[in-house]
Amino acid sequence: MNRPRLLTLTLLAGAFLASASNAQILDESRKPLATAPAVEYLYPEQVTVPAHKSTRVELHFRIAPGLHINSHNPSDKFLIPTELKLPADSGVKLEDAKYPAGAAFALPADPDTKLNVYTGEFSIDARVIAEPGDHLVQAKLRYQACDQSQCMPPRTITVPIDVIGK
């Protein structure tokens, strides 16, 4: 094979590999929307509360940029609300949970319809009653996340909290 033709084939192969590599990077950049949780639990990791007494614990979360989740009181009964639950056998009872109000949000495709959503960071004001002892609680937060054009299936994340009842 002559040298100019070999150089041309080498450059074409390099361009193809670079283009395939860039396509993979683009696919990877979209992947977090489909696979990574849209909501991240931030804190607290551990709380100490008086045993057998109702105690306030504020749980903090962050929603991925570009996404929103339905509030606890969505604007339509067919939308899935954000909801916190504690396992019944955890040694800690969820007495009450106060959710933020949510914000009005309109999609570009339907600006007249207002949704009630959370974006950015939000917190849930939980009231818990703990038995005496150390309880590794695996609470659950159920939500449905959406971007500007589509909603993902509902998802539940684990909210790990070490609750020490004294």
Secondary structure, DSSP 8 states (H G I E B T S, - for coil): --HHHHHHHHHHHHHHHHHHHHHHHHHHHHHHHHHS-SEEEEE-SEEEE-TTS-EEEEEEEEE-TT-EEE-SS-SSTTS---EEE--TTSSEEEEEEE----EEEEETTEEEEEEEEE-SEEEEEEEEEE-SEEEEEEEEEEE-EE-SS-B---EEEEEEEEEEE-
